[in-house]
Amino acid sequence: MKTKISAFGLAILLLVITVPDTALPQPDGLLWTVETQLTTNPADQLDPCISGSYVAWTDGRNLDTDVYIYDIETGIETQISGSGDQGLAEISGDWVVYTDWGLGNAEVLAYNIQTGEKRQLCANAANQRKPMLSGHRVVYEDDRNGNWDIYMCDLETDTEAQLTKIHKLGSGLQYCNFLLVVETAVRVASIVFG
């Protein structure tokens, strides 16, 4: 016995066959994706971040913690940090920034995924840590003035600016000037605390 399939039935069959298994409609109406494990190493992998097709994270598979990147499109994993402990990576576009404790104190380093260039953002002997990255701007904590302030480094112009500064007022009050950096303007604001 032969079975005939109508054009409509054939279209439905082809649709079912060609729907990728990474996007599965669920009964609750949400579109779920199939998770993919990026590394099978039994050590800890922490602090993931993603930009485009790249994922960066802190990895404990060696005798210390290191920063790795993974290209989702090619499946290639690359260790981008050196000896000593590194971690707390952020990624945006072609750049990864992270804290490196292997240089004697905490330093912020930037790594360009396309060129392999690696650079230390600040030559000051104080600690710089916890970088955040958006495009070509990096902000980070810095204790060169005896307390933690926020600095910004521009990866395109290689310039640095202090964004916060603590001022002491009478009666034990302090205020903090900081720059609010947005894509189109820079604003100065103050908060008072005591």
Buried (B, 14 or more C-beta within 10 A) or exposed (E): EEEEEEEEEEEEEEEEEEEEEEEEEEEEEEEEEEEEEBBEEEEEBEBEBEBEEBBBBBBBBEEBBBBBBBBEEEEEBBEBBBEEBBBBBBBBBBBBBBBBBBEEBBBBBBBBBEEEEBEEBBEBEBBBBBBBBBEBBBBBBBBBEEEBBBBBBBBEEEEBEBBBBBEEEEEEEEBBBBBEBEEEEEEEEEEEEE
